[in-house]
Each structure stands twice: as structure tokens, then as C-alpha cells.
Amino acid sequence: MEKQDIILHVDHMTKCFGDLKVLNDISFDVHRGEFLCIVGPTGCGKTTFLNCITGLYDLTGGQILVNGELVDTKKHNIAYIFQEYSTMSWLTVEENVAFGLKMKRMPKDVIKKEVAEVLEMVGLTKYKDYYPVELSTSMLQRVVIARAFAVKPDILLMDEPYGQLDVELRFRLEDELIKLWQKLGTTVIFITHNIEEAVYLSENILVLTNKPTSIKHKLENTLPRPRNVVEPAFIDLRNQVTELIKWW
Ligand SMILES: Nc1ncnc2c1ncn2[C@@H]1O[C@H](COP(=O)(O)OP(=O)(O)OP(=O)(O)O)[C@@H](O)[C@H]1O
């Protein structure tokens, strides 16, 4: 990997809460435009890790660099989609998606154009004047995704975004996410407990250990897209990840 292609450099990251060591000397790189999935057991510190990247927590040791500089959310454009994410009920779909761009004080005509583009990509153009209360779950999910991609983040962090959804909707949203990622070239770090989801989405998978958490293994995922969960190569890779997880 060329050095200039590395957007995120996690360098000996350690995080303790008092006596509790959660993240233990973790190092890895993410290259620009990569789709990285992180799989780890419950409570191993996946959310803590994301909170360290967004600067909510200070590290106990090590450093996190974005484009070669210490991570700084004022300087770096990092978008974050939580488990319990939500829309702003008092704003229309269009206003929800425009929110981040307005915060960045972009010119009105640019905002209008960018928002229209991303609404088109997620199939919400017709619903731009609707309020969240008028939308189905799947449409709400699309609003949140559209809002995150609209700001053209350097890095998009996604923390189990589809954990609570039924399988069919999850599959559809995963496909849409892949399309947006491919079209916009955004760097995505996606946290999940779901091994099938990680194999379906990722270019690379980081498998974490239990606390104190370190990297158990990094797997490259070169399965061609579109992927099919019943194909032998897919099942093979899914089994490889499952094997790694069995030994936690
Ligand atoms: N602010 C905090 N103060 C003290 N301990 C914390 C704090 N935040 C997290 N922890 C502890 O750090 C550990 C990791 O928590 P974290 O929520 O990051 O795990 P996780 O992998 O995201 O969990 P899950 O799989 O349930 O989403 C837990 O033992 C938790 O109790």
C-alpha cells in the first residue's frame, strides 16, 4: 500500500478506563476508499474505538492519524452512524440530508445540488418534502445514510447500523450502501457482530479478541461483487471468520 493512500493510521492505540484495559496496543491502516469491517465479541470495545477516532475519548496510549495528522474532528470530516441513529423529526427529508452541509456553511445552490444528487441515489427524491413521521423504517434508514454520504466524509464510521432490522430489509440496505460506497469512493469502517454481513460488505475484515482487545486477525476479502451468500467461496470465507471467532 502506498503511504499517501493511507487515510487512517491507528498506531499502538491503547485505551483504559481506570484499571480496565479495553483496547490493547492496536495498530492498523485503512486505505482511501476501503470498506473495512470490524468484527468483535460483545463488550470488546468497538464503540470505545469509534469514540477514540471521533475524539470523544482521549487515548491512554498510541495515536490515531488521519491523512498523516493527529485526528481532529474540526479538521477532518468524519461522519458517524450509530446503532440507535435517528432523523430530526422537525426537519423534512431534504432538510435532514442538508443538515451537515449547512453546518459547513456551504453555498445554498451547492447544498441544493448535492442533496438532490444523494436523494436520487437512495430513491428519496419523491419524498424530499416529507417529515420523518410520515416515512417507513427503510426510508428513515435511507435518510440517515443519505445525510452521512452527503457531507462527503473522509471516513464514514458505522456502528452496527442494521443490527435491529429484519433480514430482508438489511439485505436491501446493504446493497444500497455498497452502491453508494462504489459510486462515491467513501472510506467506510463498519462494525458488526454479523459475520455474514462482514463478508458480504467488506474488502478487509479485522477480527478482534476479547478484552483487553487486540487484533486477532486481518483477512482480505477479494470475493467478486455482487456477492452471493450461498456461493461456495462466500461460505468458505464466512467459515474462516467463524473459525477465528470460535477461539475467543
Ligand atoms: N465511559 C466509560 N467508562 C468506563 N468504562 C467504559 C466506558 N465506556 C466503555 N466502557 C467499558 O469498556 C468496555 C467496552 O465497551 P464498548 O461499549 O466499547 O464495547 P462494544 O464492543 O462496543 O460493546 P457491544 O458489543 O455491546 O456494542 C466495556 O467493558 C465497558 O463497560
Ligand as a Chemical Component Dictionary entry (heavy atoms), coordinates in Angstrom:
data_LIG
# 
_chem_comp.id                   LIG 
_chem_comp.type                 NON-POLYMER 
_chem_comp.pdbx_formal_charge   0 
_chem_comp.three_letter_code    LIG 
# 
loop_
_chem_comp_atom.comp_id 
_chem_comp_atom.atom_id 
_chem_comp_atom.alt_atom_id 
_chem_comp_atom.type_symbol 
_chem_comp_atom.charge 
_chem_comp_atom.model_Cartn_x 
_chem_comp_atom.model_Cartn_y 
_chem_comp_atom.model_Cartn_z 
_chem_comp_atom.pdbx_ordinal 
LIG N1  N1  N 0 -17.008 5.774  29.599 1  
LIG C1  C1  C 0 -16.695 4.570  30.094 2  
LIG N2  N2  N 0 -16.280 4.439  31.376 3  
LIG C2  C2  C 0 -15.949 3.252  31.890 4  
LIG N3  N3  N 0 -15.985 2.083  31.185 5  
LIG C3  C3  C 0 -16.402 2.154  29.916 6  
LIG C4  C4  C 0 -16.779 3.398  29.291 7  
LIG N4  N4  N 0 -17.121 3.133  28.010 8  
LIG C5  C5  C 0 -16.982 1.810  27.842 9  
LIG N5  N5  N 0 -16.538 1.221  28.976 10 
LIG C6  C6  C 0 -16.255 -0.195 29.150 11 
LIG O1  O1  O 0 -15.421 -0.588 28.074 12 
LIG C7  C7  C 0 -15.781 -1.879 27.616 13 
LIG C8  C8  C 0 -16.077 -1.828 26.130 14 
LIG O2  O2  O 0 -17.304 -1.134 25.902 15 
LIG P1  P1  P 0 -17.823 -0.800 24.434 16 
LIG O3  O3  O 0 -19.182 -0.231 24.566 17 
LIG O4  O4  O 0 -16.804 -0.017 23.715 18 
LIG O5  O5  O 0 -17.882 -2.261 23.806 19 
LIG P2  P2  P 0 -18.552 -2.763 22.461 20 
LIG O6  O6  O 0 -17.621 -3.741 21.866 21 
LIG O7  O7  O 0 -18.959 -1.605 21.609 22 
LIG O8  O8  O 0 -19.863 -3.455 23.024 23 
LIG P3  P3  P 0 -21.097 -4.063 22.221 24 
LIG O9  O9  O 0 -20.592 -5.250 21.509 25 
LIG O10 O10 O 0 -22.044 -4.394 23.338 26 
LIG O11 O11 O 0 -21.605 -2.976 21.304 27 
LIG C9  C9  C 0 -16.962 -2.336 28.472 28 
LIG O12 O12 O 0 -16.450 -3.178 29.484 29 
LIG C10 C10 C 0 -17.498 -1.051 29.047 30 
LIG O13 O13 O 0 -18.070 -1.287 30.302 31 
# 
loop_
_chem_comp_bond.comp_id 
_chem_comp_bond.atom_id_1 
_chem_comp_bond.atom_id_2 
_chem_comp_bond.value_order 
_chem_comp_bond.pdbx_ordinal 
LIG N1  C1  SING 1  
LIG C1  N2  SING 2  
LIG C1  C4  DOUB 3  
LIG N2  C2  DOUB 4  
LIG C2  N3  SING 5  
LIG N3  C3  DOUB 6  
LIG C3  C4  SING 7  
LIG C3  N5  SING 8  
LIG C4  N4  SING 9  
LIG N4  C5  DOUB 10 
LIG C5  N5  SING 11 
LIG N5  C6  SING 12 
LIG C6  O1  SING 13 
LIG C6  C10 SING 14 
LIG O1  C7  SING 15 
LIG C7  C8  SING 16 
LIG C7  C9  SING 17 
LIG C8  O2  SING 18 
LIG O2  P1  SING 19 
LIG P1  O3  DOUB 20 
LIG P1  O4  SING 21 
LIG P1  O5  SING 22 
LIG O5  P2  SING 23 
LIG P2  O6  DOUB 24 
LIG P2  O7  SING 25 
LIG P2  O8  SING 26 
LIG O8  P3  SING 27 
LIG P3  O9  DOUB 28 
LIG P3  O10 SING 29 
LIG P3  O11 SING 30 
LIG C9  O12 SING 31 
LIG C9  C10 SING 32 
LIG C10 O13 SING 33 
# 
